Amino acid sequence: MVLITGGARVGKTKMAINICKKLGNRVLYIAASAPSEDAFDKERIRRSRKQRPFNWELKEAYLNLGTLLSEVGGQYDAILIENLSTLVSSLIEHYGYSEANNNLRQVERAIVEDVNSLTSAARRIPAMVVLVTNEVDICPPSADSSTKALMEILGRVNQQVAALSSEVHIVFSGIPLRIK
């Protein structure tokens, strides 16, 4: 597994695409988000489509990614999963986080279990899995509870995936730096 992290719009996807191109022609691109009518999500997927080769297969999914990897991992040279922050955000919504329910720990446990399944499958399949994530920023005190929950859980997920990855890169202003 390879993890690529950094801020927004710094070149993480470009780096991930270049890594996958070197691994072979059979590549699966997983847009790890809930199928959405959200214009921002659609634009993000469209922009990445312009960057990646047209022969790469695209799947939009956020549930049961470990199962998906186990089922199709032998068919590809590489699998690019973008973006863990979008994945976590979709899972927070899926598991019904709400400040009123005070269920952050329960939601966090469910998401960590999902990510455990994903990383376990990624380590078992022959395809190299390249994951893109956003680095967690300092959470302003004025942030709403959903933003705080996302930053809390994403920070933990990023640490979990980084610990299991054979390589970790951070990208600053288009310049990658290997940190593991």
C-alpha positions in Angstrom: 0.0 0.0 0.0 1.0 3.5 -0.8 -0.5 6.5 1.0 -0.3 10.0 -0.4 -1.4 12.9 1.8 -1.3 16.7 1.8 -3.6 19.7 1.6 -6.3 20.5 -0.9 -5.3 20.9 -4.6 -1.6 20.3 -4.1 -1.0 17.5 -6.6 -1.8 14.3 -4.6 -4.0 12.8 -7.3 -1.5 13.6 -10.0 1.2 11.7 -8.0 -1.1 8.8 -7.4 -1.9 8.5 -11.1 1.8 8.6 -12.0 2.5 5.8 -9.5 -0.3 3.7 -10.9 0.8 4.3 -14.5 4.2 2.8 -13.7 2.5 -0.4 -12.2 0.7 -1.4 -15.4 -2.2 -0.7 -17.7 -4.9 -2.5 -15.7 -5.9 0.1 -13.1 -9.1 0.5 -11.1 -9.9 4.0 -9.9 -12.3 4.0 -6.9 -14.0 7.3 -6.2 -14.6 6.6 -2.5 -17.7 8.6 -1.9 -21.4 8.1 -1.7 -23.1 8.4 -5.1 -24.1 12.0 -5.1 -25.9 14.7 -7.0 -23.5 17.1 -5.3 -22.0 19.3 -7.9 -18.7 19.5 -6.1 -18.3 15.7 -6.0 -19.2 15.4 -9.6 -16.7 18.1 -10.6 -14.0 16.4 -8.5 -14.6 13.1 -10.3 -14.7 14.8 -13.7 -11.4 16.6 -13.0 -9.7 13.4 -12.0 -11.1 11.8 -15.2 -9.2 14.3 -17.3 -6.0 13.4 -15.5 -6.1 9.6 -15.7 -5.9 7.4 -18.7 -9.3 6.6 -20.3 -8.8 2.9 -20.2 -8.8 2.8 -16.4 -12.0 1.5 -14.9 -14.0 3.7 -12.6 -16.2 2.6 -9.6 -17.9 4.9 -7.2 -18.2 3.2 -3.9 -17.8 3.8 -0.2 -19.4 0.8 1.5 -17.6 -2.6 1.8 -14.4 -1.5 0.0 -12.6 -4.4 1.7 -15.0 -6.9 0.1 -14.7 -5.1 -3.3 -10.9 -5.2 -3.2 -11.0 -8.9 -2.3 -13.3 -9.7 -5.2 -11.5 -7.7 -7.9 -7.9 -7.3 -6.7 -6.6 -10.0 -8.9 -7.9 -8.3 -12.0 -5.7 -5.2 -11.8 -2.1 -4.1 -11.6 -3.1 -1.2 -9.3 -6.1 0.2 -7.5 -6.2 3.9 -6.8 -8.6 4.9 -4.0 -9.5 8.6 -3.8 -10.1 10.1 -1.3 -10.0 8.8 2.3 -11.4 12.1 3.6 -14.4 11.8 1.3 -14.8 8.2 2.3 -14.8 9.0 6.0 -17.2 11.9 5.4 -19.6 9.5 3.6 -19.3 6.9 6.3 -20.0 9.4 9.0 -23.3 10.3 7.2 -24.0 6.6 6.5 -23.6 5.6 10.2 -25.8 8.5 11.2 -23.5 10.6 13.3 -25.3 13.4 15.1 -24.3 15.6 18.0 -27.8 15.1 19.4 -27.3 11.3 19.5 -23.8 11.7 21.0 -22.7 8.6 19.1 -19.2 9.8 17.9 -17.4 6.8 19.5 -19.8 4.3 18.0 -19.5 5.9 14.5 -15.7 6.1 14.9 -15.5 2.4 15.8 -17.6 1.4 12.8 -15.5 3.5 10.4 -12.2 2.1 11.9 -13.6 -1.4 11.4 -14.4 -0.6 7.7 -10.9 0.8 7.2 -9.4 -2.3 8.9 -11.3 -4.4 6.3 -10.0 -2.2 3.5 -6.4 -2.3 4.6 -6.5 -6.1 5.3 -7.8 -6.7 1.8 -5.3 -4.3 0.3 -2.4 -6.2 1.9 -3.8 -9.6 0.6 -4.4 -8.8 -3.0 -1.8 -8.8 -5.8 -2.7 -5.3 -7.0 -0.8 -2.4 -5.5 -3.3 -0.1 -3.7 -2.6 3.6 -3.7 -4.7 5.7 -1.4 -5.1 9.5 -1.5 -6.1 11.5 1.6 -6.2 15.0 2.9 -4.1 16.0 5.8 -6.1 17.0 8.8 -5.8 20.7 9.6 -6.1 22.4 13.0 -9.7 22.4 13.8 -11.0 26.0 14.6 -13.0 26.3 17.8 -15.9 27.7 15.7 -16.2 24.5 13.6 -19.5 22.7 13.7 -19.8 19.3 15.3 -19.8 17.5 11.9 -16.5 19.1 10.9 -14.9 18.3 14.3 -16.1 14.7 14.0 -14.6 14.4 10.5 -11.3 15.8 11.6 -11.2 13.5 14.7 -12.0 10.3 12.7 -9.9 11.2 9.6 -6.9 11.9 11.8 -7.2 8.4 13.3 -7.8 6.7 9.9 -4.9 8.5 8.3 -2.6 7.3 11.1 -4.0 3.8 10.8 -3.4 3.6 7.0 0.0 5.3 7.2 1.2 2.7 9.8 0.3 -0.1 7.5 1.5 1.4 4.2 4.9 0.5 2.7 5.3 4.0 1.5 3.9 7.4 2.6 4.3 10.6 0.7 3.2 14.1 1.5 2.7 16.7 -1.2 3.4 20.4 -0.8 2.5 22.8 -3.7 3.0 20.0 -6.2 6.3 18.8 -4.7 6.2 15.3 -3.2 8.2 14.2 -0.2 8.6 10.6 0.8 8.2 10.3 4.6 8.1 6.5 4.9 
